[in-house]
Amino acid sequence: MNMVLGQEMCEAKSINFKGMCLKWRNCKQVCISEGFPDGRCKGFIRKCVCRKFCLLN
């Protein structure tokens, strides 16, 4: 993903990812299937969080 200067990332918890997120590659694949370009494991209790660039108004 190429980021433009000043463009922020928006995040949403994955709908389809089940269980604790231990490998970000698995999370990313689930996020891609949900229509997001990227995904990462985040938080103390590891959850899969999908990421995309925010729409600018």
C-alpha positions, 0 to 999 in steps of 0.5 A, a space after each residue: 500500500 502506498 500512502 500519500 502524505 497527510 492521508 490517514 488509515 481507517 480501521 475496522 475489526 474483521 467480521 470473518 476472522 475467528 479466534 486470537 490473531 497470532 499471524 498478521 498474514 492470516 489476518 491480512 488474507 481475511 481482510 482482503 476477502 472482506 474488501 480491505 487492502 490490508 490487515 494487522 493484529 492489534 491490541 493486548 488481546 490480539 484481534 484482527 483489524 482491517 485497514 484502508 485509506 480514509 475517504 477525504 471530504 
